[in-house]
Amino acid sequence: MSTDAGQSPASAVLEIQLIISNDLRNGVSYPLMNTLAIMYTTLSFQTGRHWAVTASIFLMLAATAPSAMLPDAKPRDFPANAGRHVISIRRDAADEIQKKMITAAEVAVPDKRALQMALGDTPVAGDENQWWYQEQLGIRIPFAITGAAVEYYSKLIDGYQKQAFKRYMEPSSKLDYHAGVAFHQAFEIEGKTFKDVHVVVMKLTFSENFAATTTEGMEFKKQRTVVLDAKGTVLAVSGDGPTEVPVLAI
């Protein structure tokens, strides 16, 4: 999908996706319909070189609404349930050199000028290792995947594992992070070619449903590629930038 730079929101492309929510339909009986659909629309428009999400609207459709969502429904008590909050962190390294490369990639901070552009009028925090650029539902949203970002989401879900909730539906959350590294005699990225380099690819997926707030949830995915020389010096980074975060609401 593409639009011309500077295209107004009114003429932007409207994307509609239909998502079936397993979490919401578990244990719910539907006389006329056995699934609950969540439809969200995301209106996006291009400003300069970046895509900006201007709206994420979730509409809940059901022939018969589950009891948890009826107007007179009340939140229920859910005891701590670690099984509903999953942390998966994998760093694949065949030897000490590859471990060193992954570590170097994870400590590489995003470009401060690019980060400030994403922050807008908000100044960069005093943290020299800042990797986030905004918050949604009180949760930091990544501008770049770093080791500090992985630690942040891991600690967040670790807290959910030990927490009792009062919610309309039982909360869940998940962190899936994978870092891998490979040596390349020649590697091209963003129009540049590098010789005899190590390339680290980092992939992070985070989701939470009704854990941060009573009636909302979110999910996002992000990938970062870091090119390093034999000494572990960062030569190039790709994937840093604003992250699209659809927000679900019931």
N, C-alpha and C positions, 0 to 999 in steps of 0.2 A: 504494500500500500504506500502511495506517495502523494504528496501535494506540492504545489509551488511554495517556495519560501515566502513567508509573510502572509500566507493565506489566512483569511479571517475565520473565527470560530464558526460563524454562520454558514460558511461554505465548506467547512472541513468534512472529512470522511467520518461517517458514523458507523462504528463497529458494534455488532450485536452478537453475543455468544450465549449459548444455552448450556448451563452446567447442571448436572445431576448431583445433588449433595447426599452422599452416603450417610454422613453423620446425622443429617436432619431426618432422614427417613427411617433410620434404625429404630425399631420398636414402635413405629407409628402406624396405625391402621387407617387405610383410606377406603371408604365404601365405594367411591366412584373412580378411584385413581390410586395406583400403588407406588407412585413416585412423586416426589416433590421437586419441582424445577426452580432453580434460581437463575433468573435472566439478568444479566447486567449489560449496560450499555456504556461504552467508553467513548467519549467525544475527544478526539485528539486533533491538534493542528500543529503545523511545523513553524517554528520561529527560528530563523537562521538555520543552523545545522542540527538543531535538537528538536526532538518531539516533546511536546508539553501536554500532559493530561489535564484537561480542564474540568472533566466531570466523570465520576464513576457512580452510577446509579444502579442499585440492585432492586429488582422487582420480584416479589415472591408470588408464585402462582400455584394454586392448589384447588381442586374441586371441593374438598372438605378440609379445612385447616386443622392441623394437629392441635390437641388440647393445650400444649405449651404456648401456642401463639394466639389463643383466644383473648378477647379484650379483657376479661376478668381473670386471666391466668396470673399466677404469682410465682416468683422464683423459688426453686427448690434447693435444698442443701445437698451438696455433693462432697463426700469425703475426699481426702487426698488420694489420687490414683496415678501413680507413676507410669503405669502402662499406657495412659492416654497422652503422655508427653515424652516424645522420643528424641534422643540425641544420637546422631551418627556422624562421626568425624573420622575421615580416612586420609592418611598421608602416605602415598605409595612411593617409597624410595628403596632402590636396590642396594645402595651403599652409602657411605658417609658423605661422598661428594654430592649425591642427589639430595640427601638430608640437608646439607649446607645450602643448596640452591633453593629448596622449598622455604627454608627459614629466611633466606635473603629476600625472596619474593614476598613473604608474608609481612616483613617489617618495612617494605617499601611503601611510603606514604604517598597519597595522591598529590598531584601538582597543586600548589597553593593558589595560584592564579585561577585555574579552572574550578577549583573548589569554591573560591570566593564568588565566581560568576554564578554558580549554582545556588549559593546562599543568598544572593541578591543583597539587600540592605543589611542583612544579619552578618555581623563580623565573625571571622573564624574564631573559634574558642581558643582559650589559652593552651589547650592540649596540643602539643607538637605532633602527636600521632593521630589527629582527627581524621576519621574515615567516613563520617556521616555528614549529611547536609540538611536534614530536616527530621521531624518526628511525625508519626501517624499513630493515633490511639496511645500516645505516650511512649511509643517504641521508636528507636532510632532507625532511620532508613539509610542504607549504605550508598555512598558515592563511589566507594572502592572496597573490594574485599581485601582485608588484611587479617593478620593473626589476631589483632585486637578486636576486630569485628566478630570473628569466630568465637572468641572468648566471651564477648558480650552476649551473643545469642545463646550460647551454651549455658551461661549463668542464669539467663532469663528463664529458660526452660527448666533448668534445675530447680529454680524457685517454684515454678508451676507444679513440678512433681511432688513437692512437699506441701502444697497449699490446698486448703479446703475452699470450695467455692459455693456461692449462692447464685444460681443461674437458672434460666429457663430450660437450657439444655446442657448436658455435661460438656465441659470445655475439653479441648485437645490442642496440641501444638507439636511441631516437629522442626528439627534442624537437620539438614543433610548437607555435609560439606565434604568435598573431595579435592585433593591436590595431587597432581601427578607431574612428573618431569621426564623430559627426553632430550637427548643430545642430537643436534642437527649440524651437518656440515655446512648447510646453507638454509636459511629460514627467512621468508619474506613476510613482512607485516606492515600494513598501512603504507605500502609503496616503497618500503625500504628493505634491503636484503642484508642479512647479517651472516657472517661466516664463523663456523666452529663455535656454536653457542648452545647453552642449555635453555630450554623453554619450559616454563612452569605454567600449567593451566589449572586454575582454581575455579571450582563451581560451588555455588551456595544456593540452597533453597530453604526458605523459612516460611512457616505458616503458623497461625494461631487462630482458633475459633472460640470466641466467648471467654477467653482467659484474661486478656488485658481489660476488657470491658464486658458489661452484662449482655449486650445485644449486638456486638460487632465482631468482625474477624478480618483477617488479611492474609495475603500470600504474595511472595515475590521470588523471582529467580535472578541470579546475577552470575556473570562469568568474567574472569580476569586472566589475561595472558601476559606473562612477564618474561622478557628475554634477558639473559645474563651471560657474561663472559666467563672464562675459566676461573677467575678470581671471585666470582659472585657479585660483580658490579652490574647494576641494572642498566641495560642499554635501551630498552624500550618497554612501554606498557600499553596494553590495549584493553578496553572494557570499562574504564573508569567513566563515571558520568551519572546523571540522574537516573533513578530507578522507578519504573512504573509499578504502582502498588494498588491493585484493585481492593476496595474495602467492601466487605459484605455486611449487611445490616438486616436484622429481623424486627 
